[in-house]
Amino acid sequence: MVLHSGRSPRRTDALGAGNPFVTVADPVPADRVATPRDALAESPVPADTAWQLVHDELMLDGNARLNLATFVTTWMEPQAARLMAECVDKNMIDKDEYPQTAEFERRCVGILADLWHAPDPADVIGCSTTGSSEACMLAGLALKRRWAARGTPGRPNLVMGVNVQVCWEKFCNYWDVEPRLVPMQGDRLHLSADEAVARCDENTIGVVAVLGSTFDGSYEPVAEIAAALDGLQRRTGWDVPVHVDGASGAMIAPFLDPDLAWDFRLARVASINTSGHKYGLVFPGVGWVLWRHRAALPEDLIFNVNYLGGDLPTFALNFSRPGAQVVAQYYTFLRLGRTGFRAVQQASRDVALHLSGQIAAMGPFRLLTRGDELPVFAFTTTADVTAFTVFDVSRRLRERGWLVPAYTFPAERTDLSVLRIVVRNGFTRDLADLLLSDLRRLLPELQAQPGPLGGAQPAFHH
C-alpha cells in the first residue's frame, strides 16, 4: 500500500491562489482514489495524489537508457534539463514576446550553415521544426513549388530508396506527389546513383538521399548521386535537385567524417534536414531544415511576422510549439563546440564498433553493418542457426530490460530479418558490456530450443 504523509490544507503555491488543484485539502492515499481513466472525474484530487497515480503507471514504460531501438536522445546534462524547465512555458512562435529565444534559433541556423559548408552562410535560410518529419515536409514542399514554377505538365514525382523514413511517403500522399521508391536488391540495401537516375524524368521534383539509413545505419552515396544527376542534366536538360535527409548523419558526418562530401559542398544539394533530438543531443522534439540559398525556398512558402520592429520569416507547418528545445540546442552547441561534439560522437561510434565486433565473434550472428558510419548496426543469424530467430533474441533481451528491435526488411528483401542496435550519447562501454553479458548468457538457452518460438513479428521501428 502506498501511503502519503503530510497535510497540505488550503496550500497556495506558484500555481496561484484559488486554483482548485492547489486548494484541495488533505491528500488522499493514491491507492484509495478511484478515478475514471477515459473521462473526467467529477472532483479534483490533490496534486501529490495525482502525481503518484501518474508516476506509478509510468513505471510500466521501458527504461529509456536501455532503449537501443530509438535514435532519440535519452540523456542530457542537468544544466540543459534545468534550462529546458526554465523555458517550458515559452512558445516558439511568439517572436516578439521571446526575442532571445528567436535569436537562439537564428544562431543555430547560422551554426548549421557553417557546419554544412554553405557557400554563403549569410544567404542561407532555415528554421527549427518539431522534428525531422516536419523538416522533410517543408523541404518536399519547396521542391514541389520549384518544379511547379517551371510549368512542366504532368504529375510530379519524388525519387528515393524504399528505406526512407515514413514521413516521405506521408509527404507524397498528402501533397499528391508520386513516390518512386527504389527497392532493395541483394546486398544493396539503400539508394544507389544508377537506380536514382534511372527513375528520373522531367517531372521529378527531386531525389532524397539519406545520410544514415534507419534500417542499418549506412550512408547513402550522396556525392555519387549528385554526380549522376549532373550527367543526367547534361544529357537531357533536366535539373533535378537533391535533398539530404540527414536526420541522424548530418550531426555525425561533420565531426567524424569531415572529408566526406555530402552537404552544401555539392552544388546539387538544395536542402538538408536534421533532428536536433537525435544526434543533435537534445531531448525531443526539435528538428532543423536549411536551404543552400534563399532562392531555393520559394517566396510563397514564407510568411513574415513582426519581430522587434522588423520582419522575421516563418515557414514551419506548426504554429505554436515549445521553445525549450531550441534553447537546449543552442546550449548544446555552445557547451560542446566542434571538439566536444567530435568527442561525444566518436565515443558513440567506438561503443558501436566494440559491440558489433563482440557480437560477430559470438558465432551465431552475421553483421550487415558495423556501426562505422552512424553508430548504428544491424545483424542477423547465420545460415546454420535453426533453433531461434532474431525475434526470439529480441524477446529474451526484453526480459532483462533491453529494447533491441527485430524486424523484417521491406519488399524484395523480406527474406532478411535483423536486429538493430542504436548507440547514443549516454550508452556507455559499461552498459555495452552488460548487454553483451546478457546476450552471451541467453544464447545457450536459445540454442537448446527445439525450434523458433514464432509469434507475431514486430514491425520496423524507426
C-alpha positions as CSV (number, residue, x, y, z in Angstrom):
1,M,0.0,0.0,0.0
2,V,1.3,3.5,-1.0
3,L,0.7,6.0,1.8
4,H,1.4,9.7,1.8
5,S,2.4,11.6,4.9
6,G,2.0,15.3,5.5
7,R,-1.1,17.5,5.2
8,S,-1.4,20.5,2.9
9,P,-4.7,22.2,3.7
10,R,-5.5,25.3,1.6
11,R,-2.0,25.4,0.2
12,T,-1.0,28.3,-2.1
13,D,2.0,27.9,-4.4
14,A,3.2,29.1,-7.8
15,L,0.0,27.9,-9.4
16,G,-1.8,30.8,-7.7
17,A,-4.5,31.2,-5.1
18,G,-7.8,29.8,-5.9
19,N,-6.6,27.1,-8.2
20,P,-8.7,24.0,-7.5
21,F,-5.7,21.7,-7.6
22,V,-3.9,23.9,-5.1
23,T,-6.7,24.5,-2.5
24,V,-7.9,20.9,-2.2
25,A,-7.3,19.9,1.5
26,D,-5.8,16.7,2.9
27,P,-4.1,14.4,0.3
28,V,-5.8,11.1,-0.2
29,P,-3.6,8.0,-0.4
30,A,-3.3,7.1,-4.1
31,D,-4.5,3.5,-3.6
32,R,-7.8,4.8,-2.2
33,V,-8.6,7.0,-5.1
34,A,-10.9,5.6,-7.8
35,T,-10.8,7.8,-10.9
36,P,-12.1,7.2,-14.4
37,R,-9.4,6.6,-17.0
38,D,-11.3,7.8,-20.1
39,A,-13.4,10.6,-18.7
40,L,-13.0,13.5,-16.3
41,A,-13.8,12.8,-12.7
42,E,-16.4,15.0,-11.0
43,S,-14.0,16.3,-8.5
44,P,-10.3,17.1,-8.4
45,V,-7.7,15.1,-6.4
46,P,-4.8,16.6,-4.6
47,A,-1.7,17.4,-6.7
48,D,0.5,14.9,-4.8
49,T,-2.1,12.1,-5.3
50,A,-2.4,12.9,-9.0
51,W,1.4,12.8,-9.3
52,Q,1.6,9.5,-7.6
53,L,-1.1,7.9,-9.8
54,V,0.6,9.0,-13.0
55,H,4.1,8.2,-11.7
56,D,3.1,4.7,-10.7
57,E,1.6,3.9,-14.2
58,L,4.8,5.3,-15.9
59,M,6.8,2.6,-14.1
60,L,5.4,0.3,-16.8
61,D,7.3,2.1,-19.5
62,G,10.6,0.8,-20.6
63,N,13.9,2.3,-19.3
64,A,14.9,5.0,-21.8
65,R,18.7,4.4,-21.2
66,L,18.3,0.7,-22.2
67,N,16.2,1.5,-25.3
68,L,18.5,0.6,-28.1
69,A,15.7,0.9,-30.7
70,T,15.3,4.7,-30.6
71,F,17.5,7.3,-32.3
72,V,16.1,9.9,-30.0
73,T,18.2,11.5,-27.2
74,T,17.6,10.0,-23.8
75,W,20.2,11.8,-21.7
76,M,21.2,15.4,-21.3
77,E,23.3,17.2,-18.7
78,P,21.4,18.5,-15.7
79,Q,22.2,22.1,-16.7
80,A,20.4,21.5,-20.1
81,A,17.4,20.0,-18.4
82,R,17.3,22.9,-16.0
83,L,17.3,25.4,-18.9
84,M,14.5,23.5,-20.6
85,A,12.5,23.6,-17.4
86,E,13.0,27.3,-17.2
87,C,11.7,27.7,-20.8
88,V,8.9,25.1,-20.7
89,D,6.3,27.9,-20.9
90,K,7.8,29.7,-23.9
91,N,6.0,29.4,-27.3
92,M,8.5,29.4,-30.2
93,I,6.1,31.3,-32.5
94,D,5.9,34.3,-30.2
95,K,9.0,36.0,-31.5
96,D,8.3,39.4,-30.1
97,E,7.5,38.1,-26.6
98,Y,10.5,35.9,-26.5
99,P,13.1,37.7,-28.7
100,Q,16.1,36.0,-27.3
101,T,14.7,32.5,-27.9
102,A,14.1,33.6,-31.5
103,E,17.7,34.9,-31.6
104,F,19.0,31.5,-30.4
105,E,17.0,29.9,-33.3
106,R,18.7,32.3,-35.7
107,R,22.2,31.5,-34.3
108,C,21.5,27.7,-34.5
109,V,20.7,28.1,-38.2
110,G,23.9,30.0,-38.7
111,I,25.9,27.3,-36.9
112,L,24.4,24.6,-39.1
113,A,25.0,26.6,-42.2
114,D,28.7,26.9,-41.3
115,L,28.8,23.2,-40.3
116,W,27.3,22.1,-43.6
117,H,29.6,24.2,-45.7
118,A,27.1,26.7,-47.1
119,P,28.7,28.7,-49.9
120,D,27.4,31.9,-48.4
121,P,26.1,31.4,-44.8
122,A,24.5,34.9,-44.9
123,D,22.3,33.7,-47.8
124,V,21.1,30.5,-46.2
125,I,17.6,30.3,-45.0
126,G,16.3,27.8,-42.5
127,C,14.3,27.2,-39.3
128,S,13.6,24.9,-36.4
129,T,10.8,22.4,-36.5
130,T,9.2,19.9,-34.2
131,G,11.5,17.2,-35.7
132,S,12.9,15.8,-38.9
133,S,9.4,14.8,-40.2
134,E,8.2,18.3,-40.3
135,A,11.5,19.4,-41.7
136,C,11.2,16.9,-44.5
137,M,7.7,18.0,-45.3
138,L,8.9,21.6,-45.7
139,A,11.8,20.6,-47.9
140,G,9.5,18.5,-50.0
141,L,7.1,21.4,-50.4
142,A,9.9,23.6,-51.6
143,L,10.9,21.0,-54.2
144,K,7.4,20.7,-55.5
145,R,6.9,24.5,-55.7
146,R,10.2,24.9,-57.6
147,W,9.1,22.2,-60.0
148,A,5.6,23.8,-60.4
149,A,7.2,27.1,-61.2
150,R,8.8,25.6,-64.3
151,G,5.3,24.9,-65.7
152,T,6.0,21.3,-66.7
153,P,2.8,19.4,-67.4
154,G,2.2,16.1,-65.7
155,R,2.2,14.7,-62.2
156,P,5.3,15.5,-60.0
157,N,7.3,12.6,-58.7
158,L,10.0,12.1,-56.0
159,V,12.8,9.5,-56.2
160,M,14.0,7.8,-53.1
161,G,15.0,4.5,-51.6
162,V,12.5,2.2,-50.0
163,N,14.5,2.7,-46.8
164,V,13.4,6.3,-46.3
165,Q,11.5,7.2,-43.1
166,V,7.8,7.1,-43.5
167,C,7.4,10.9,-43.4
168,W,8.5,10.9,-47.0
169,E,5.7,8.6,-48.0
170,K,3.3,10.8,-46.0
171,F,4.6,13.8,-47.9
172,C,3.9,12.2,-51.2
173,N,0.4,11.2,-50.0
174,Y,-0.6,14.5,-48.5
175,W,0.7,16.7,-51.4
176,D,-0.1,14.5,-54.3
177,V,3.4,13.5,-55.4
178,E,4.2,10.2,-57.0
179,P,6.7,8.3,-54.8
180,R,9.2,6.5,-56.9
181,L,10.7,4.0,-54.4
182,V,13.8,2.2,-55.3
183,P,13.6,-1.3,-53.8
184,M,16.4,-3.1,-52.0
185,Q,18.1,-5.8,-54.1
186,G,20.7,-8.4,-53.0
187,D,23.3,-6.7,-50.9
188,R,22.3,-3.2,-52.0
189,L,20.2,-2.1,-49.0
190,H,19.8,1.6,-49.9
191,L,19.6,4.0,-52.8
192,S,22.4,4.0,-55.5
193,A,23.2,6.6,-58.1
194,D,22.3,4.4,-61.0
195,E,19.0,3.4,-59.6
196,A,18.1,7.0,-58.7
197,V,18.9,8.4,-62.2
198,A,17.0,5.6,-63.9
199,R,13.8,6.7,-62.2
200,C,14.1,10.4,-63.0
201,D,12.2,12.3,-65.7
202,E,11.1,15.9,-66.5
203,N,8.5,15.7,-63.7
204,T,11.0,14.6,-60.9
205,I,10.9,17.3,-58.2
206,G,14.0,15.9,-56.5
207,V,15.9,12.9,-55.2
208,V,16.1,12.2,-51.5
209,A,19.4,10.9,-50.3
210,V,19.6,9.6,-46.8
211,L,22.7,10.2,-44.7
212,G,22.2,7.4,-42.3
213,S,19.6,4.7,-43.1
214,T,17.4,3.8,-40.2
215,F,17.4,0.2,-41.3
216,D,21.2,-0.4,-40.9
217,G,22.9,2.9,-40.2
218,S,24.6,3.2,-43.6
219,Y,25.2,6.4,-45.5
220,E,23.8,6.7,-49.0
221,P,26.3,7.8,-51.6
222,V,25.2,11.5,-51.8
223,A,28.2,12.6,-53.9
224,E,27.7,9.8,-56.4
225,I,24.0,10.6,-56.7
226,A,24.7,14.3,-57.3
227,A,27.4,13.5,-59.9
228,A,25.0,11.1,-61.7
229,L,22.3,13.8,-61.8
230,D,24.9,16.3,-63.2
231,G,25.4,13.8,-66.0
232,L,21.6,13.5,-66.5
233,Q,21.2,17.2,-66.8
234,R,23.9,17.4,-69.4
235,R,22.2,14.7,-71.4
236,T,18.6,15.8,-71.0
237,G,18.5,19.3,-69.6
238,W,16.5,18.0,-66.5
239,D,17.7,19.9,-63.4
240,V,16.9,17.5,-60.5
241,P,17.9,18.8,-57.1
242,V,19.0,16.7,-54.1
243,H,17.6,16.9,-50.7
244,V,19.7,15.2,-48.0
245,D,17.7,13.7,-45.2
246,G,20.4,13.9,-42.5
247,A,18.1,13.2,-39.6
248,S,21.0,11.4,-37.9
249,G,24.1,11.6,-40.1
250,A,24.1,15.4,-40.6
251,M,25.2,15.6,-36.9
252,I,27.7,12.7,-37.2
253,A,29.5,13.2,-40.5
254,P,30.7,16.8,-40.0
255,F,32.6,15.7,-36.9
256,L,33.7,12.1,-37.7
257,D,33.8,12.1,-41.5
258,P,34.9,15.6,-42.3
259,D,36.3,14.8,-45.8
260,L,33.1,13.1,-46.9
261,A,31.3,15.3,-49.5
262,W,27.6,15.1,-48.8
263,D,26.4,18.6,-47.9
264,F,26.3,22.1,-49.5
265,R,29.8,21.5,-50.9
266,L,27.9,19.7,-53.6
267,A,26.2,22.3,-55.8
268,R,23.2,20.0,-56.5
269,V,22.3,19.7,-52.8
270,A,19.4,22.2,-52.4
271,S,18.4,21.5,-48.8
272,I,19.3,19.5,-45.7
273,N,17.4,18.5,-42.6
274,T,18.5,17.0,-39.3
275,S,17.0,16.0,-36.0
276,G,18.2,18.1,-33.1
277,H,16.7,15.4,-30.9
278,K,18.7,12.6,-32.3
279,Y,22.5,13.1,-32.7
280,G,22.0,16.8,-32.1
281,L,21.9,15.6,-28.5
282,V,18.7,17.4,-27.4
283,F,15.6,15.9,-25.8
284,P,12.6,15.6,-28.2
285,G,11.4,17.4,-30.1
286,V,13.3,19.7,-32.3
287,G,14.4,19.4,-36.0
288,W,16.1,21.7,-38.4
289,V,15.9,22.4,-42.2
290,L,18.2,24.6,-44.2
291,W,18.2,25.7,-47.9
292,R,21.6,26.4,-49.5
293,H,20.4,29.9,-50.6
294,R,17.2,31.9,-50.3
295,A,16.2,31.3,-53.9
296,A,15.9,27.6,-53.1
297,L,12.9,28.3,-50.8
298,P,10.0,29.8,-52.9
299,E,8.8,33.1,-51.6
300,D,5.2,31.9,-51.4
301,L,6.0,29.5,-48.7
302,I,7.4,32.2,-46.4
303,F,5.2,34.2,-44.0
304,N,6.6,37.3,-42.3
305,V,5.9,38.2,-38.6
306,N,6.8,41.4,-36.9
307,Y,9.9,40.9,-34.8
308,L,11.1,43.9,-32.7
309,G,10.1,46.4,-35.5
310,G,11.3,44.2,-38.3
311,D,10.1,41.2,-40.3
312,L,11.1,37.7,-39.4
313,P,10.3,35.0,-41.9
314,T,8.5,31.9,-40.7
315,F,7.7,28.9,-42.8
316,A,7.1,26.0,-40.3
317,L,4.0,23.8,-40.7
318,N,3.2,24.1,-37.0
319,F,2.3,27.3,-35.3
320,S,2.5,27.1,-31.5
321,R,5.3,24.8,-30.3
322,P,7.8,24.6,-27.5
323,G,10.8,27.0,-27.4
324,A,12.6,25.0,-24.7
325,Q,14.2,22.5,-27.2
326,V,15.6,25.4,-29.3
327,V,17.2,26.8,-26.2
328,A,18.6,23.4,-25.4
329,Q,20.0,23.1,-28.9
330,Y,21.8,26.4,-28.6
331,Y,23.1,25.4,-25.1
332,T,24.5,22.1,-26.6
333,F,26.2,23.9,-29.5
334,L,27.7,26.5,-27.0
335,R,28.6,23.8,-24.5
336,L,30.4,21.3,-26.8
337,G,31.8,23.2,-29.7
338,R,33.4,21.2,-32.5
339,T,35.9,19.3,-30.3
340,G,33.2,18.4,-27.8
341,F,30.8,17.2,-30.5
342,R,33.6,15.2,-32.1
343,A,34.4,13.5,-28.7
344,V,30.8,12.6,-28.0
345,Q,30.0,11.2,-31.4
346,Q,33.3,9.3,-31.5
347,A,32.6,7.8,-28.2
348,S,29.2,6.5,-29.6
349,R,30.9,5.1,-32.7
350,D,33.6,3.4,-30.6
351,V,30.9,1.7,-28.4
352,A,29.0,0.6,-31.6
353,L,32.2,-0.9,-33.1
354,H,33.0,-2.6,-29.8
355,L,29.5,-4.1,-29.6
356,S,29.4,-5.2,-33.3
357,G,32.8,-6.8,-33.1
358,Q,31.9,-8.8,-30.0
359,I,28.6,-9.9,-31.4
360,A,30.2,-11.0,-34.6
361,A,32.7,-13.0,-32.6
362,M,29.9,-14.9,-30.8
363,G,29.3,-17.2,-33.8
364,P,25.6,-17.4,-34.4
365,F,25.4,-13.8,-35.8
366,R,26.3,-12.1,-39.1
367,L,26.8,-8.4,-39.3
368,L,25.1,-6.3,-42.1
369,T,26.8,-3.2,-40.9
370,R,29.4,-2.4,-38.2
371,G,28.5,1.0,-36.9
372,D,31.3,2.7,-38.6
373,E,29.0,5.4,-40.3
374,L,26.1,6.1,-38.0
375,P,26.9,4.5,-34.6
376,V,24.1,2.0,-35.6
377,F,24.4,-1.5,-36.8
378,A,22.2,-4.4,-37.9
379,F,22.9,-8.1,-37.6
380,T,21.1,-11.3,-38.3
381,T,21.6,-15.0,-37.5
382,T,23.9,-17.1,-39.6
383,A,22.5,-19.6,-42.1
384,D,23.2,-22.6,-39.9
385,V,21.1,-21.3,-36.9
386,T,17.8,-23.1,-36.9
387,A,16.8,-23.2,-33.2
388,F,15.9,-19.5,-32.9
389,T,15.3,-16.3,-34.8
390,V,16.2,-12.7,-34.3
391,F,12.7,-12.2,-32.9
392,D,13.4,-14.8,-30.2
393,V,16.6,-12.9,-29.3
394,S,14.7,-9.6,-29.1
395,R,12.1,-11.1,-26.8
396,R,14.6,-12.7,-24.5
397,L,16.7,-9.4,-24.2
398,R,13.5,-7.6,-23.3
399,E,13.2,-9.8,-20.2
400,R,16.4,-8.1,-19.0
401,G,15.1,-4.7,-19.8
402,W,17.0,-4.3,-23.1
403,L,14.8,-2.9,-26.0
404,V,16.5,-4.2,-29.1
405,P,14.2,-4.2,-32.1
406,A,13.9,-7.1,-34.6
407,Y,12.2,-6.5,-37.9
408,T,12.0,-7.7,-41.5
409,F,13.4,-5.7,-44.4
410,P,10.9,-4.3,-47.0
411,A,9.8,-5.6,-50.4
412,E,12.3,-7.7,-52.3
413,R,14.3,-8.4,-49.2
414,T,11.5,-9.7,-46.9
415,D,13.7,-12.8,-46.5
416,L,16.0,-10.8,-44.3
417,S,15.2,-10.3,-40.7
418,V,17.6,-8.4,-38.4
419,L,18.3,-7.0,-35.0
420,R,19.4,-3.4,-34.8
421,I,21.3,-1.5,-32.1
422,V,21.4,2.3,-31.9
423,V,24.2,3.7,-29.7
424,R,23.6,7.2,-28.4
425,N,25.2,9.6,-26.0
426,G,24.8,8.1,-22.5
427,F,25.1,4.5,-23.6
428,T,28.5,3.7,-22.2
429,R,31.0,1.0,-22.7
430,D,30.0,-0.4,-19.3
431,L,26.3,-0.7,-20.4
432,A,27.5,-2.2,-23.7
433,D,29.4,-4.9,-21.8
434,L,26.3,-5.6,-19.6
435,L,24.3,-6.1,-22.8
436,L,27.0,-8.5,-24.2
437,S,27.0,-10.4,-20.9
438,D,23.2,-10.9,-21.1
439,L,23.3,-11.9,-24.7
440,R,26.0,-14.5,-24.0
441,R,24.0,-15.8,-21.1
442,L,20.8,-16.4,-23.0
443,L,22.5,-17.9,-26.1
444,P,22.8,-21.4,-24.7
445,E,19.1,-21.4,-23.8
446,L,18.1,-20.2,-27.3
447,Q,20.3,-22.8,-28.9
448,A,18.7,-25.5,-26.8
449,Q,15.2,-24.6,-28.1
450,P,13.6,-27.3,-30.4
451,G,12.9,-24.5,-32.8
452,P,11.9,-20.8,-33.2
453,L,9.1,-19.8,-30.8
454,G,7.3,-18.0,-33.6
455,G,4.6,-15.5,-32.9
456,A,3.9,-12.1,-34.3
457,Q,6.8,-10.3,-35.9
458,P,7.3,-6.7,-34.8
459,A,7.1,-4.0,-37.4
460,F,10.0,-2.0,-38.3
461,H,11.0,0.5,-35.6
462,H,12.3,3.9,-36.8
